[in-house]
């Protein structure tokens, strides 16, 4: 009878889930993917609350709120925001197998609300039609290979700078959204530490505790460090609110909670309404503001979508160790296709353009390496349409420490830039600092691209400029001067 050597270890073949998502191949586990997906959800779940406050409280050019009512319906907008984000995040995970989640894009939603929907005679359906149109155009650019070609034309060190810049950007987002840094009441400086230069409130202390806990657990290589920190500080925040009754932050109450008030909900389950789904008019805006004005608005949204995602997938892929030698993630085209579909789907869903969220890096920082994490995030969003009260328990102060920690992890890539070569170091530097200082990934990428081209021209190395870098730089010049262009045509 044949015997098995005691030195031979039997291993079970990977299951269907493992094979489909390549979990073992990427050095991960199902547990790590679930944790990472939940961390990403908690890091970006604020969008369920914030998107309704931006697009749900603004009257369109006819005096109606989103959904066609005479009063805001924030619960409906929140439920639909979560629904669309859930479906698209799952789509990203299944199609592209990349740990990238999607939801209504901040900044883009503000443009739709404050610059498009409010125009005379414009309706919310017209505004969402412009978003759908932009999404269809950007999808066409992906399917023709143009969007991916532009991405591959970017020098690898500039891609590294984009990743580092996003690290600084999300760390700044974490610090600002928590209230740890804020605009001072005196306006004497752009920002200040806490309240009057000190940690003068319980919510700020919660943030500090959460940040230190996440750091300690990460240094000790504890699995699920970031998720543990979020859950622990949420519980602590609930206890603090129960005792102190701090309320929401305002000018009269600077020591309150920044967005969600951490309190035990009266109910866990709520029945969602999705009546805003499908409320868009693809060409309705042309008769209201004219073709030229529509095209300019489409261009403004398109360029932000185009390059924000490029930077985000590089940053997340770099943190996950999934980039090739040229700084490209696997299945680049599939990632861009899903992201482009998301732009149109967000408009068709009536909740503004959806895009890839840089907060996905928080999940990667806690172990996510595959699309299974995105599927988990998506499922969490779908559950949030019914469990909104539970989501609202997590305050900014408990979720944002994850962004600061992950910002550090992403900035570590800065060693991949040759700082002695000014021709690439200066564009890289401008890319990195413009992102947090302008609060825009697109502005940072644009500054780096334009500077790179100008420097190559100045040193007589025009032949080293990829043709698509010329195209992108010209588009950025137009983007940065949209204000004067709009004024010239009376928009």
Long-range contacts (C-beta under 8 A, 24 or more apart in sequence): 17-372, 20-97, 21-93, 21-97, 21-370, 21-371, 21-372, 22-97, 22-370, 23-369, 23-370, 23-372, 26-320, 26-322, 26-369, 26-370, 27-369, 28-367, 28-368, 28-369, 28-370, 29-367, 30-372, 31-223, 32-223, 32-366, 32-367, 32-368, 32-369, 33-99, 33-367, 33-368, 33-369, 33-370, 33-372, 33-373, 33-376, 34-372, 34-373, 34-376, 35-223, 35-224, 35-227, 35-363, 35-366, 35-367, 35-368, 36-99, 36-363, 36-364, 36-366, 36-367, 36-368, 36-369, 36-373, 36-376, 37-99, 37-101, 37-363, 37-368, 37-372, 37-373, 37-374, 37-375, 37-376, 37-377, 37-379, 37-380, 38-227, 38-363, 38-376, 38-377, 38-380, 39-226, 39-227, 39-230, 39-362, 39-363, 39-365, 39-366, 39-368, 39-402, 40-99, 40-101, 40-357, 40-359, 40-360, 40-362, 40-363, 40-368, 40-373, 40-374, 40-377, 41-101, 41-363, 41-376, 41-377, 41-380, 41-381, 41-384, 42-227, 42-230, 42-394, 42-399, 42-402, 43-359, 43-362, 43-363, 43-399, 43-402, 43-403, 44-101, 44-103, 44-357, 44-359, 44-360, 44-377, 45-380, 45-381, 45-384, 45-391, 45-394, 45-399, 46-177, 46-259, 46-260, 46-396, 46-399, 47-81, 47-85, 47-103, 47-104, 47-106, 47-357, 48-78, 48-81, 48-82, 48-85, 48-381, 48-384, 48-388, 48-391, 49-78, 49-259, 49-260, 49-391, 49-392, 50-106, 50-259, 51-77, 51-78, 51-81, 51-103, 51-104, 51-109, 51-351, 51-352, 52-77, 52-78, 52-81, 54-106, 54-109, 54-110, 54-113, 55-104, 55-109, 55-112, 55-113, 55-117, 55-351, 55-352, 58-113, 58-114, 58-117, 58-118, 59-118, 60-117, 60-118, 60-122, 60-123, 60-124, 60-126, 60-127, 61-117, 61-118, 61-119, 61-120, 61-121, 61-122, 61-123, 61-288, 62-121, 62-122, 62-123, 64-123, 64-124, 65-124, 66-124, 66-276, 66-350, 67-124, 67-275, 67-276, 67-279, 67-350, 68-124, 68-279, 73-273, 73-275, 75-270, 75-272, 75-273, 75-388, 76-272, 76-273, 76-274, 76-275, 76-276, 77-276, 77-351, 78-388, 79-272, 79-273, 79-274, 79-385, 79-388, 80-272, 80-274, 80-276, 80-277, 80-349, 80-350, 80-351, 81-351, 82-272, 82-381, 82-382, 82-384, 82-385, 82-388, 83-272, 83-274, 83-277, 83-349, 83-381, 83-382, 83-385, 84-345, 84-346, 84-349, 84-351, 84-354, 85-354, 85-378, 85-381, 86-378, 86-379, 86-380, 86-381, 86-382, 86-384, 86-385, 87-345, 87-378, 87-382, 88-338, 88-341, 88-342, 88-345, 88-346, 88-354, 88-378, 89-374, 89-375, 89-377, 89-378, 89-381, 90-374, 90-375, 90-378, 90-379, 91-338, 91-341, 91-342, 91-378, 92-335, 92-338, 92-339, 92-356, 92-371, 92-374, 92-378, 93-370, 93-371, 93-372, 93-373, 93-374, 93-375, 93-377, 93-378, 94-371, 94-375, 95-334, 95-337, 95-338, 95-371, 96-331, 96-334, 96-335, 96-337, 96-338, 96-371, 97-330, 97-331, 97-370, 97-371, 98-313, 98-316, 98-317, 98-322, 98-329, 98-330, 98-331, 98-334, 98-335, 98-370, 98-371, 98-374, 99-316, 99-320, 99-360, 99-363, 99-364, 99-368, 99-369, 99-370, 99-371, 99-373, 99-374, 100-312, 100-313, 100-316, 100-335, 100-356, 100-357, 100-360, 100-374, 101-356, 101-357, 101-359, 101-360, 101-363, 101-374, 101-377, 101-378, 102-338, 102-339, 102-342, 102-354, 102-355, 102-356, 102-357, 103-354, 103-355, 103-357, 103-381, 104-346, 104-351, 104-352, 104-353, 104-354, 105-304, 105-305, 105-308, 105-346, 105-352, 105-353, 105-354, 105-355, 107-304, 107-439, 107-440, 108-301, 108-304, 108-305, 108-352, 108-353, 108-355, 109-351, 109-352, 109-353, 111-300, 111-301, 111-304, 112-301, 112-352, 112-353, 113-352, 115-297, 116-285, 116-297, 119-288, 119-289, 120-288, 120-289, 121-288, 122-285, 122-288, 122-289, 123-281, 123-284, 124-279, 124-350, 125-279, 125-280, 125-281, 125-284, 126-281, 126-284, 126-285, 126-288, 127-285, 128-279, 128-280, 128-281, 128-347, 128-348, 128-350, 128-352, 129-280, 129-281, 129-282, 129-283, 129-284, 129-285, 129-347, 130-285, 130-294, 130-297, 130-298, 130-301, 130-347, 131-280, 131-301, 131-343, 131-344, 131-346, 131-347, 131-352, 131-353, 132-280, 132-282, 132-344, 132-347, 132-348, 133-282, 133-294, 133-298, 133-347, 134-298, 134-301, 134-302, 134-305, 134-343, 134-344, 134-347, 134-353, 135-305, 135-340, 135-341, 135-342, 135-343, 135-344, 135-345, 135-346, 135-347, 135-353, 136-344, 137-298, 137-302, 138-302, 138-305, 138-306, 138-340, 138-343, 139-337, 139-340, 139-341, 139-343, 139-344, 141-306, 141-340, 142-333, 142-336, 142-337, 142-340, 143-337, 145-333, 147-306, 147-336, 147-340, 148-332, 148-333, 148-336, 149-468, 150-306, 150-310, 150-468, 150-471, 150-472, 151-310, 151-328, 151-332, 151-336, 152-326, 152-328, 152-332, 153-466, 153-467, 153-468, 153-469, 153-472, 154-310, 154-327, 154-449, 154-469, 155-424, 155-452, 156-325, 156-326, 156-327, 157-416, 157-417, 157-418, 157-424, 157-428, 158-424, 158-427, 158-428, 158-431, 158-448, 158-449, 158-452, 159-314, 159-327, 160-318, 160-327, 160-413, 160-414, 160-416, 160-417, 160-428, 161-417, 161-427, 161-428, 161-429, 161-431, 161-432, 161-448, 162-310, 162-311, 162-314, 162-315, 162-431, 162-441, 162-444, 162-445, 162-448, 163-311, 163-314, 163-315, 163-318, 163-319, 163-410, 163-413, 164-410, 164-411, 164-413, 164-414, 164-417, 164-428, 164-432, 165-311, 165-431, 165-432, 165-433, 165-434, 165-435, 165-436, 165-441, 165-444, 166-311, 166-312, 166-315, 166-358, 166-361, 166-410, 166-435, 166-441, 167-315, 167-361, 167-406, 167-407, 167-408, 167-409, 167-410, 167-411, 167-413, 168-407, 168-411, 168-432, 168-433, 168-435, 168-436, 169-358, 169-407, 169-435, 169-436, 169-439, 169-441, 169-444, 170-358, 170-359, 170-361, 170-403, 170-406, 170-407, 170-410, 171-403, 171-404, 171-406, 171-407, 171-408, 171-411, 171-436, 172-407, 172-436, 172-439, 173-400, 173-403, 174-400, 174-401, 174-402, 174-403, 174-404, 174-407, 175-400, 175-404, 177-258, 177-259, 177-396, 177-400, 177-403, 178-203, 178-204, 178-207, 178-258, 178-396, 178-397, 178-400, 178-401, 179-203, 179-204, 179-207, 179-249, 179-258, 179-396, 179-397, 180-204, 180-207, 180-208, 185-251, 185-254, 195-254, 195-255, 200-254, 200-255, 201-246, 201-254, 201-255, 201-256, 202-240, 202-244, 202-246, 202-255, 203-237, 203-240, 203-246, 203-249, 203-255, 203-256, 203-257, 203-258, 203-395, 203-397, 204-397, 206-233, 206-236, 206-237, 206-240, 206-395, 206-397, 206-398, 207-233, 207-397, 207-398, 207-400, 207-401, 209-233, 209-236, 210-397, 210-398, 210-400, 210-401, 211-401, 211-404, 211-405, 213-401, 214-401, 214-402, 214-405, 215-405, 218-405, 223-367, 224-366, 224-367, 225-366, 226-362, 226-365, 226-366, 226-401, 226-402, 226-405, 226-406, 227-366, 229-401, 229-402, 230-394, 230-398, 230-399, 230-401, 230-402, 233-397, 233-398, 233-401, 234-262, 234-393, 234-394, 234-395, 234-398, 236-398, 237-262, 237-395, 237-397, 237-398, 238-262, 238-263, 238-264, 238-393, 257-395, 257-396, 257-397, 258-395, 258-396, 258-397, 259-395, 259-396, 260-392, 260-393, 260-394, 260-395, 260-396, 261-392, 261-395, 262-393, 262-394, 262-395, 262-398, 263-393, 264-393, 265-389, 265-390, 265-392, 265-393, 266-389, 267-389, 268-387, 268-389, 268-390, 269-386, 269-387, 269-389, 270-386, 270-387, 270-388, 270-389, 271-386, 272-385, 272-386, 272-388, 276-349, 276-350, 276-351, 277-348, 277-349, 277-350, 278-348, 278-349, 278-350, 279-350, 280-347, 280-348, 280-350, 289-491, 292-489, 293-486, 293-489, 293-491, 296-482, 296-485, 296-486, 296-489, 296-491, 299-478, 299-479, 299-482, 300-479, 300-482, 301-343, 301-353, 303-442, 303-475, 303-476, 303-479, 304-440, 304-442, 305-339, 305-340, 305-343, 305-353, 305-355, 307-441, 307-442, 307-445, 307-446, 307-472, 308-355, 308-356, 308-441, 308-442, 309-335, 309-336, 309-339, 309-355, 309-356, 310-445, 311-358, 311-441, 311-444, 311-445, 312-355, 312-356, 312-357, 312-358, 312-360, 312-441, 313-356, 315-358, 315-361, 315-410, 316-356, 316-358, 316-360, 316-361, 316-364, 318-410, 318-413, 319-361, 319-364, 319-365, 319-406, 319-409, 319-410, 320-364, 320-368, 320-369, 321-369, 322-369, 358-441, 359-402, 359-403, 361-406, 361-409, 361-410, 362-402, 362-403, 362-405, 362-406, 364-406, 365-402, 365-405, 365-406, 365-409, 366-402, 422-455, 423-452, 423-455, 423-456, 423-459, 423-461, 424-452, 426-451, 426-455, 427-451, 427-452, 427-455, 442-479, 443-480, 445-476, 446-476, 446-479, 446-480, 449-473, 449-476, 450-476, 450-477
